[in-house]
Amino acid sequence: MAMNLRVPEDLDRRLEQLAAEEHTSKSALLLHGAVLVLQRHARRREISEGLDFVMSHDAELLTRLEDA
């Protein structure tokens, strides 16, 4: 899928420089960045769901530990 993306000039210059250093394209850098954002979001969601599970299933235990 094609997409147009407008980036500030400063960011474009920095991407251009990094792309040259890494011998890749700006497009590849931006795709990699998007994957990292999605991975971070998924991980935060997993952690949040895990904490919710512990809080709901182990509430009594946590209360006893709090009082110990």
HTML snippet that shows the backbone in 3Dmol.js (N, CA, C, O; Angstrom):
<script src="https://3Dmol.org/build/3Dmol-min.js"></script>
<div id="view" style="width:600px;height:400px;position:relative"></div>
<script>
const pdb = `
ATOM      1  N   MET A   1       0.842  -1.174   0.000  1.00  0.00           N
ATOM      2  CA  MET A   1       0.000   0.000   0.000  1.00  0.00           C
ATOM      3  C   MET A   1       0.891   1.242   0.000  1.00  0.00           C
ATOM      4  O   MET A   1       1.866   1.325   0.747  1.00  0.00           O
ATOM      5  N   ALA A   2       0.547   2.176  -0.827  1.00  0.00           N
ATOM      6  CA  ALA A   2       1.300   3.430  -0.890  1.00  0.00           C
ATOM      7  C   ALA A   2       0.697   4.437   0.079  1.00  0.00           C
ATOM      8  O   ALA A   2      -0.504   4.433   0.349  1.00  0.00           O
ATOM      9  N   MET A   3       1.570   5.299   0.594  1.00  0.00           N
ATOM     10  CA  MET A   3       1.110   6.311   1.540  1.00  0.00           C
ATOM     11  C   MET A   3       1.985   7.545   1.387  1.00  0.00           C
ATOM     12  O   MET A   3       3.199   7.436   1.217  1.00  0.00           O
ATOM     13  N   ASN A   4       1.383   8.685   1.447  1.00  0.00           N
ATOM     14  CA  ASN A   4       2.136   9.936   1.480  1.00  0.00           C
ATOM     15  C   ASN A   4       2.296  10.350   2.924  1.00  0.00           C
ATOM     16  O   ASN A   4       1.371  10.214   3.725  1.00  0.00           O
ATOM     17  N   LEU A   5       3.465  10.853   3.255  1.00  0.00           N
ATOM     18  CA  LEU A   5       3.738  11.268   4.616  1.00  0.00           C
ATOM     19  C   LEU A   5       4.477  12.590   4.586  1.00  0.00           C
ATOM     20  O   LEU A   5       5.489  12.737   3.901  1.00  0.00           O
ATOM     21  N   ARG A   6       3.967  13.538   5.326  1.00  0.00           N
ATOM     22  CA  ARG A   6       4.640  14.837   5.425  1.00  0.00           C
ATOM     23  C   ARG A   6       5.395  14.880   6.744  1.00  0.00           C
ATOM     24  O   ARG A   6       4.825  14.641   7.809  1.00  0.00           O
ATOM     25  N   VAL A   7       6.672  15.185   6.659  1.00  0.00           N
ATOM     26  CA  VAL A   7       7.496  15.293   7.863  1.00  0.00           C
ATOM     27  C   VAL A   7       8.145  16.663   7.875  1.00  0.00           C
ATOM     28  O   VAL A   7       8.417  17.234   6.819  1.00  0.00           O
ATOM     29  N   PRO A   8       8.392  17.188   9.051  1.00  0.00           N
ATOM     30  CA  PRO A   8       9.085  18.477   9.139  1.00  0.00           C
ATOM     31  C   PRO A   8      10.474  18.385   8.494  1.00  0.00           C
ATOM     32  O   PRO A   8      11.092  17.321   8.460  1.00  0.00           O
ATOM     33  N   GLU A   9      10.939  19.514   7.991  1.00  0.00           N
ATOM     34  CA  GLU A   9      12.224  19.551   7.283  1.00  0.00           C
ATOM     35  C   GLU A   9      13.372  19.027   8.128  1.00  0.00           C
ATOM     36  O   GLU A   9      14.231  18.299   7.632  1.00  0.00           O
ATOM     37  N   ASP A  10      13.388  19.396   9.404  1.00  0.00           N
ATOM     38  CA  ASP A  10      14.466  18.951  10.280  1.00  0.00           C
ATOM     39  C   ASP A  10      14.462  17.423  10.404  1.00  0.00           C
ATOM     40  O   ASP A  10      15.512  16.785  10.326  1.00  0.00           O
ATOM     41  N   LEU A  11      13.297  16.855  10.594  1.00  0.00           N
ATOM     42  CA  LEU A  11      13.197  15.401  10.702  1.00  0.00           C
ATOM     43  C   LEU A  11      13.606  14.731   9.387  1.00  0.00           C
ATOM     44  O   LEU A  11      14.272  13.696   9.397  1.00  0.00           O
ATOM     45  N   ASP A  12      13.211  15.315   8.269  1.00  0.00           N
ATOM     46  CA  ASP A  12      13.583  14.771   6.972  1.00  0.00           C
ATOM     47  C   ASP A  12      15.103  14.761   6.796  1.00  0.00           C
ATOM     48  O   ASP A  12      15.674  13.784   6.312  1.00  0.00           O
ATOM     49  N   ARG A  13      15.745  15.851   7.190  1.00  0.00           N
ATOM     50  CA  ARG A  13      17.212  15.918   7.092  1.00  0.00           C
ATOM     51  C   ARG A  13      17.863  14.849   7.968  1.00  0.00           C
ATOM     52  O   ARG A  13      18.813  14.188   7.547  1.00  0.00           O
ATOM     53  N   ARG A  14      17.354  14.684   9.176  1.00  0.00           N
ATOM     54  CA  ARG A  14      17.912  13.689  10.088  1.00  0.00           C
ATOM     55  C   ARG A  14      17.689  12.276   9.566  1.00  0.00           C
ATOM     56  O   ARG A  14      18.572  11.426   9.677  1.00  0.00           O
ATOM     57  N   LEU A  15      16.519  12.024   9.000  1.00  0.00           N
ATOM     58  CA  LEU A  15      16.253  10.712   8.405  1.00  0.00           C
ATOM     59  C   LEU A  15      17.171  10.456   7.214  1.00  0.00           C
ATOM     60  O   LEU A  15      17.693   9.354   7.046  1.00  0.00           O
ATOM     61  N   GLU A  16      17.361  11.476   6.398  1.00  0.00           N
ATOM     62  CA  GLU A  16      18.248  11.362   5.234  1.00  0.00           C
ATOM     63  C   GLU A  16      19.665  11.010   5.680  1.00  0.00           C
ATOM     64  O   GLU A  16      20.313  10.149   5.084  1.00  0.00           O
ATOM     65  N   GLN A  17      20.137  11.671   6.718  1.00  0.00           N
ATOM     66  CA  GLN A  17      21.480  11.418   7.218  1.00  0.00           C
ATOM     67  C   GLN A  17      21.593   9.996   7.772  1.00  0.00           C
ATOM     68  O   GLN A  17      22.553   9.287   7.473  1.00  0.00           O
ATOM     69  N   LEU A  18      20.624   9.586   8.571  1.00  0.00           N
ATOM     70  CA  LEU A  18      20.655   8.238   9.142  1.00  0.00           C
ATOM     71  C   LEU A  18      20.531   7.177   8.054  1.00  0.00           C
ATOM     72  O   LEU A  18      21.211   6.153   8.107  1.00  0.00           O
ATOM     73  N   ALA A  19      19.683   7.411   7.084  1.00  0.00           N
ATOM     74  CA  ALA A  19      19.526   6.459   5.981  1.00  0.00           C
ATOM     75  C   ALA A  19      20.849   6.281   5.237  1.00  0.00           C
ATOM     76  O   ALA A  19      21.211   5.164   4.869  1.00  0.00           O
ATOM     77  N   ALA A  20      21.558   7.364   5.020  1.00  0.00           N
ATOM     78  CA  ALA A  20      22.854   7.282   4.345  1.00  0.00           C
ATOM     79  C   ALA A  20      23.854   6.499   5.195  1.00  0.00           C
ATOM     80  O   ALA A  20      24.599   5.665   4.679  1.00  0.00           O
ATOM     81  N   GLU A  21      23.866   6.770   6.487  1.00  0.00           N
ATOM     82  CA  GLU A  21      24.782   6.069   7.386  1.00  0.00           C
ATOM     83  C   GLU A  21      24.478   4.575   7.451  1.00  0.00           C
ATOM     84  O   GLU A  21      25.391   3.754   7.536  1.00  0.00           O
ATOM     85  N   GLU A  22      23.207   4.232   7.411  1.00  0.00           N
ATOM     86  CA  GLU A  22      22.786   2.835   7.534  1.00  0.00           C
ATOM     87  C   GLU A  22      22.673   2.126   6.188  1.00  0.00           C
ATOM     88  O   GLU A  22      22.357   0.937   6.130  1.00  0.00           O
ATOM     89  N   HIS A  23      22.931   2.855   5.116  1.00  0.00           N
ATOM     90  CA  HIS A  23      22.827   2.299   3.760  1.00  0.00           C
ATOM     91  C   HIS A  23      21.438   1.702   3.512  1.00  0.00           C
ATOM     92  O   HIS A  23      21.295   0.570   3.050  1.00  0.00           O
ATOM     93  N   THR A  24      20.444   2.491   3.830  1.00  0.00           N
ATOM     94  CA  THR A  24      19.052   2.084   3.639  1.00  0.00           C
ATOM     95  C   THR A  24      18.254   3.295   3.179  1.00  0.00           C
ATOM     96  O   THR A  24      18.819   4.363   2.941  1.00  0.00           O
ATOM     97  N   SER A  25      16.965   3.134   3.058  1.00  0.00           N
ATOM     98  CA  SER A  25      16.124   4.252   2.611  1.00  0.00           C
ATOM     99  C   SER A  25      15.386   4.866   3.795  1.00  0.00           C
ATOM    100  O   SER A  25      15.242   4.250   4.850  1.00  0.00           O
ATOM    101  N   LYS A  26      14.931   6.073   3.594  1.00  0.00           N
ATOM    102  CA  LYS A  26      14.103   6.712   4.616  1.00  0.00           C
ATOM    103  C   LYS A  26      12.825   5.914   4.823  1.00  0.00           C
ATOM    104  O   LYS A  26      12.337   5.787   5.945  1.00  0.00           O
ATOM    105  N   SER A  27      12.295   5.386   3.749  1.00  0.00           N
ATOM    106  CA  SER A  27      11.090   4.580   3.842  1.00  0.00           C
ATOM    107  C   SER A  27      11.306   3.366   4.740  1.00  0.00           C
ATOM    108  O   SER A  27      10.457   3.040   5.570  1.00  0.00           O
ATOM    109  N   ALA A  28      12.440   2.704   4.570  1.00  0.00           N
ATOM    110  CA  ALA A  28      12.742   1.540   5.406  1.00  0.00           C
ATOM    111  C   ALA A  28      12.883   1.937   6.870  1.00  0.00           C
ATOM    112  O   ALA A  28      12.432   1.212   7.757  1.00  0.00           O
ATOM    113  N   LEU A  29      13.501   3.074   7.126  1.00  0.00           N
ATOM    114  CA  LEU A  29      13.634   3.555   8.502  1.00  0.00           C
ATOM    115  C   LEU A  29      12.264   3.823   9.116  1.00  0.00           C
ATOM    116  O   LEU A  29      12.009   3.441  10.258  1.00  0.00           O
ATOM    117  N   LEU A  30      11.393   4.470   8.369  1.00  0.00           N
ATOM    118  CA  LEU A  30      10.069   4.785   8.882  1.00  0.00           C
ATOM    119  C   LEU A  30       9.228   3.529   9.099  1.00  0.00           C
ATOM    120  O   LEU A  30       8.461   3.455  10.059  1.00  0.00           O
ATOM    121  N   LEU A  31       9.364   2.550   8.219  1.00  0.00           N
ATOM    122  CA  LEU A  31       8.654   1.284   8.406  1.00  0.00           C
ATOM    123  C   LEU A  31       9.144   0.583   9.669  1.00  0.00           C
ATOM    124  O   LEU A  31       8.347   0.051  10.442  1.00  0.00           O
ATOM    125  N   HIS A  32      10.439   0.587   9.869  1.00  0.00           N
ATOM    126  CA  HIS A  32      11.005  -0.020  11.074  1.00  0.00           C
ATOM    127  C   HIS A  32      10.501   0.708  12.323  1.00  0.00           C
ATOM    128  O   HIS A  32      10.170   0.074  13.325  1.00  0.00           O
ATOM    129  N   GLY A  33      10.445   2.016  12.259  1.00  0.00           N
ATOM    130  CA  GLY A  33       9.924   2.799  13.379  1.00  0.00           C
ATOM    131  C   GLY A  33       8.469   2.471  13.669  1.00  0.00           C
ATOM    132  O   GLY A  33       8.076   2.387  14.833  1.00  0.00           O
ATOM    133  N   ALA A  34       7.671   2.286  12.638  1.00  0.00           N
ATOM    134  CA  ALA A  34       6.263   1.943  12.829  1.00  0.00           C
ATOM    135  C   ALA A  34       6.129   0.582  13.503  1.00  0.00           C
ATOM    136  O   ALA A  34       5.288   0.402  14.383  1.00  0.00           O
ATOM    137  N   VAL A  35       6.954  -0.371  13.092  1.00  0.00           N
ATOM    138  CA  VAL A  35       6.933  -1.698  13.715  1.00  0.00           C
ATOM    139  C   VAL A  35       7.292  -1.587  15.197  1.00  0.00           C
ATOM    140  O   VAL A  35       6.658  -2.227  16.036  1.00  0.00           O
ATOM    141  N   LEU A  36       8.294  -0.786  15.523  1.00  0.00           N
ATOM    142  CA  LEU A  36       8.691  -0.611  16.916  1.00  0.00           C
ATOM    143  C   LEU A  36       7.570   0.010  17.748  1.00  0.00           C
ATOM    144  O   LEU A  36       7.352  -0.398  18.888  1.00  0.00           O
ATOM    145  N   VAL A  37       6.869   0.975  17.202  1.00  0.00           N
ATOM    146  CA  VAL A  37       5.750   1.601  17.908  1.00  0.00           C
ATOM    147  C   VAL A  37       4.658   0.570  18.174  1.00  0.00           C
ATOM    148  O   VAL A  37       4.121   0.507  19.280  1.00  0.00           O
ATOM    149  N   LEU A  38       4.327  -0.235  17.171  1.00  0.00           N
ATOM    150  CA  LEU A  38       3.308  -1.263  17.342  1.00  0.00           C
ATOM    151  C   LEU A  38       3.731  -2.313  18.372  1.00  0.00           C
ATOM    152  O   LEU A  38       2.911  -2.757  19.176  1.00  0.00           O
ATOM    153  N   GLN A  39       4.987  -2.705  18.352  1.00  0.00           N
ATOM    154  CA  GLN A  39       5.486  -3.674  19.335  1.00  0.00           C
ATOM    155  C   GLN A  39       5.416  -3.104  20.747  1.00  0.00           C
ATOM    156  O   GLN A  39       5.009  -3.797  21.679  1.00  0.00           O
ATOM    157  N   ARG A  40       5.809  -1.856  20.904  1.00  0.00           N
ATOM    158  CA  ARG A  40       5.765  -1.215  22.225  1.00  0.00           C
ATOM    159  C   ARG A  40       4.339  -1.141  22.737  1.00  0.00           C
ATOM    160  O   ARG A  40       4.077  -1.418  23.908  1.00  0.00           O
ATOM    161  N   HIS A  41       3.421  -0.769  21.863  1.00  0.00           N
ATOM    162  CA  HIS A  41       2.019  -0.677  22.255  1.00  0.00           C
ATOM    163  C   HIS A  41       1.482  -2.050  22.672  1.00  0.00           C
ATOM    164  O   HIS A  41       0.793  -2.163  23.686  1.00  0.00           O
ATOM    165  N   ALA A  42       1.793  -3.080  21.902  1.00  0.00           N
ATOM    166  CA  ALA A  42       1.333  -4.432  22.223  1.00  0.00           C
ATOM    167  C   ALA A  42       1.899  -4.887  23.565  1.00  0.00           C
ATOM    168  O   ALA A  42       1.191  -5.496  24.367  1.00  0.00           O
ATOM    169  N   ARG A  43       3.165  -4.594  23.807  1.00  0.00           N
ATOM    170  CA  ARG A  43       3.791  -4.995  25.078  1.00  0.00           C
ATOM    171  C   ARG A  43       3.141  -4.281  26.250  1.00  0.00           C
ATOM    172  O   ARG A  43       2.887  -4.901  27.283  1.00  0.00           O
ATOM    173  N   ARG A  44       2.870  -3.001  26.114  1.00  0.00           N
ATOM    174  CA  ARG A  44       2.202  -2.262  27.195  1.00  0.00           C
ATOM    175  C   ARG A  44       0.826  -2.837  27.467  1.00  0.00           C
ATOM    176  O   ARG A  44       0.409  -2.946  28.620  1.00  0.00           O
ATOM    177  N   ARG A  45       0.117  -3.207  26.405  1.00  0.00           N
ATOM    178  CA  ARG A  45      -1.209  -3.799  26.561  1.00  0.00           C
ATOM    179  C   ARG A  45      -1.113  -5.144  27.284  1.00  0.00           C
ATOM    180  O   ARG A  45      -1.927  -5.434  28.160  1.00  0.00           O
ATOM    181  N   GLU A  46      -0.124  -5.967  26.924  1.00  0.00           N
ATOM    182  CA  GLU A  46       0.071  -7.257  27.587  1.00  0.00           C
ATOM    183  C   GLU A  46       0.364  -7.073  29.076  1.00  0.00           C
ATOM    184  O   GLU A  46      -0.171  -7.799  29.914  1.00  0.00           O
ATOM    185  N   ILE A  47       1.205  -6.114  29.395  1.00  0.00           N
ATOM    186  CA  ILE A  47       1.545  -5.858  30.794  1.00  0.00           C
ATOM    187  C   ILE A  47       0.315  -5.388  31.551  1.00  0.00           C
ATOM    188  O   ILE A  47       0.058  -5.844  32.664  1.00  0.00           O
ATOM    189  N   SER A  48      -0.443  -4.486  30.960  1.00  0.00           N
ATOM    190  CA  SER A  48      -1.649  -3.979  31.602  1.00  0.00           C
ATOM    191  C   SER A  48      -2.660  -5.100  31.836  1.00  0.00           C
ATOM    192  O   SER A  48      -3.259  -5.184  32.909  1.00  0.00           O
ATOM    193  N   GLU A  49      -2.849  -5.954  30.842  1.00  0.00           N
ATOM    194  CA  GLU A  49      -3.776  -7.071  30.986  1.00  0.00           C
ATOM    195  C   GLU A  49      -3.291  -8.043  32.063  1.00  0.00           C
ATOM    196  O   GLU A  49      -4.096  -8.588  32.819  1.00  0.00           O
ATOM    197  N   GLY A  50      -1.989  -8.257  32.131  1.00  0.00           N
ATOM    198  CA  GLY A  50      -1.429  -9.120  33.166  1.00  0.00           C
ATOM    199  C   GLY A  50      -1.655  -8.562  34.557  1.00  0.00           C
ATOM    200  O   GLY A  50      -2.031  -9.292  35.473  1.00  0.00           O
ATOM    201  N   LEU A  51      -1.427  -7.271  34.713  1.00  0.00           N
ATOM    202  CA  LEU A  51      -1.669  -6.634  36.009  1.00  0.00           C
ATOM    203  C   LEU A  51      -3.137  -6.687  36.385  1.00  0.00           C
ATOM    204  O   LEU A  51      -3.472  -6.946  37.541  1.00  0.00           O
ATOM    205  N   ASP A  52      -4.012  -6.445  35.429  1.00  0.00           N
ATOM    206  CA  ASP A  52      -5.449  -6.536  35.695  1.00  0.00           C
ATOM    207  C   ASP A  52      -5.829  -7.937  36.153  1.00  0.00           C
ATOM    208  O   ASP A  52      -6.631  -8.097  37.073  1.00  0.00           O
ATOM    209  N   PHE A  53      -5.251  -8.958  35.508  1.00  0.00           N
ATOM    210  CA  PHE A  53      -5.536 -10.340  35.887  1.00  0.00           C
ATOM    211  C   PHE A  53      -5.090 -10.605  37.317  1.00  0.00           C
ATOM    212  O   PHE A  53      -5.847 -11.166  38.110  1.00  0.00           O
ATOM    213  N   VAL A  54      -3.865 -10.204  37.654  1.00  0.00           N
ATOM    214  CA  VAL A  54      -3.357 -10.428  39.008  1.00  0.00           C
ATOM    215  C   VAL A  54      -4.218  -9.695  40.024  1.00  0.00           C
ATOM    216  O   VAL A  54      -4.562 -10.254  41.066  1.00  0.00           O
ATOM    217  N   MET A  55      -4.563  -8.470  39.735  1.00  0.00           N
ATOM    218  CA  MET A  55      -5.363  -7.682  40.679  1.00  0.00           C
ATOM    219  C   MET A  55      -6.743  -8.293  40.898  1.00  0.00           C
ATOM    220  O   MET A  55      -7.280  -8.224  42.004  1.00  0.00           O
ATOM    221  N   SER A  56      -7.315  -8.883  39.871  1.00  0.00           N
ATOM    222  CA  SER A  56      -8.660  -9.452  40.030  1.00  0.00           C
ATOM    223  C   SER A  56      -8.629 -10.870  40.595  1.00  0.00           C
ATOM    224  O   SER A  56      -9.543 -11.254  41.324  1.00  0.00           O
ATOM    225  N   HIS A  57      -7.606 -11.651  40.277  1.00  0.00           N
ATOM    226  CA  HIS A  57      -7.568 -13.044  40.723  1.00  0.00           C
ATOM    227  C   HIS A  57      -6.810 -13.249  42.032  1.00  0.00           C
ATOM    228  O   HIS A  57      -7.010 -14.252  42.718  1.00  0.00           O
ATOM    229  N   ASP A  58      -5.958 -12.321  42.372  1.00  0.00           N
ATOM    230  CA  ASP A  58      -5.154 -12.468  43.582  1.00  0.00           C
ATOM    231  C   ASP A  58      -5.365 -11.314  44.558  1.00  0.00           C
ATOM    232  O   ASP A  58      -4.475 -11.001  45.350  1.00  0.00           O
ATOM    233  N   ALA A  59      -6.519 -10.689  44.507  1.00  0.00           N
ATOM    234  CA  ALA A  59      -6.787  -9.534  45.365  1.00  0.00           C
ATOM    235  C   ALA A  59      -6.685  -9.899  46.840  1.00  0.00           C
ATOM    236  O   ALA A  59      -6.113  -9.144  47.625  1.00  0.00           O
ATOM    237  N   GLU A  60      -7.233 -11.047  47.224  1.00  0.00           N
ATOM    238  CA  GLU A  60      -7.191 -11.461  48.633  1.00  0.00           C
ATOM    239  C   GLU A  60      -5.757 -11.684  49.095  1.00  0.00           C
ATOM    240  O   GLU A  60      -5.374 -11.244  50.178  1.00  0.00           O
ATOM    241  N   LEU A  61      -4.973 -12.363  48.281  1.00  0.00           N
ATOM    242  CA  LEU A  61      -3.570 -12.599  48.605  1.00  0.00           C
ATOM    243  C   LEU A  61      -2.808 -11.286  48.738  1.00  0.00           C
ATOM    244  O   LEU A  61      -2.012 -11.119  49.662  1.00  0.00           O
ATOM    245  N   LEU A  62      -3.045 -10.370  47.833  1.00  0.00           N
ATOM    246  CA  LEU A  62      -2.364  -9.069  47.889  1.00  0.00           C
ATOM    247  C   LEU A  62      -2.738  -8.310  49.148  1.00  0.00           C
ATOM    248  O   LEU A  62      -1.892  -7.633  49.732  1.00  0.00           O
ATOM    249  N   THR A  63      -3.977  -8.408  49.574  1.00  0.00           N
ATOM    250  CA  THR A  63      -4.428  -7.756  50.781  1.00  0.00           C
ATOM    251  C   THR A  63      -3.724  -8.368  51.999  1.00  0.00           C
ATOM    252  O   THR A  63      -3.297  -7.645  52.900  1.00  0.00           O
ATOM    253  N   ARG A  64      -3.606  -9.690  52.022  1.00  0.00           N
ATOM    254  CA  ARG A  64      -2.920 -10.351  53.150  1.00  0.00           C
ATOM    255  C   ARG A  64      -1.451  -9.964  53.170  1.00  0.00           C
ATOM    256  O   ARG A  64      -0.893  -9.735  54.244  1.00  0.00           O
ATOM    257  N   LEU A  65      -0.813  -9.886  52.016  1.00  0.00           N
ATOM    258  CA  LEU A  65       0.593  -9.484  51.968  1.00  0.00           C
ATOM    259  C   LEU A  65       0.771  -8.037  52.401  1.00  0.00           C
ATOM    260  O   LEU A  65       1.767  -7.678  53.029  1.00  0.00           O
ATOM    261  N   GLU A  66      -0.204  -7.223  52.058  1.00  0.00           N
ATOM    262  CA  GLU A  66      -0.141  -5.805  52.448  1.00  0.00           C
ATOM    263  C   GLU A  66      -0.170  -5.675  53.967  1.00  0.00           C
ATOM    264  O   GLU A  66       0.507  -4.815  54.530  1.00  0.00           O
ATOM    265  N   ASP A  67      -0.956  -6.531  54.638  1.00  0.00           N
ATOM    266  CA  ASP A  67      -1.108  -6.471  56.078  1.00  0.00           C
ATOM    267  C   ASP A  67       0.013  -7.176  56.842  1.00  0.00           C
ATOM    268  O   ASP A  67       0.111  -7.052  58.063  1.00  0.00           O
ATOM    269  N   ALA A  68       0.861  -7.918  56.116  1.00  0.00           N
ATOM    270  CA  ALA A  68       1.915  -8.712  56.787  1.00  0.00           C
ATOM    271  C   ALA A  68       3.039  -7.846  57.275  1.00  0.00           C
ATOM    272  O   ALA A  68       3.999  -8.351  57.857  1.00  0.00           O
TER     273      ALA A  68
END
`;
const viewer = $3Dmol.createViewer("view");
viewer.addModel(pdb, "pdb");
viewer.setStyle({}, {cartoon: {color: "spectrum"}});
viewer.zoomTo();
viewer.render();
</script>
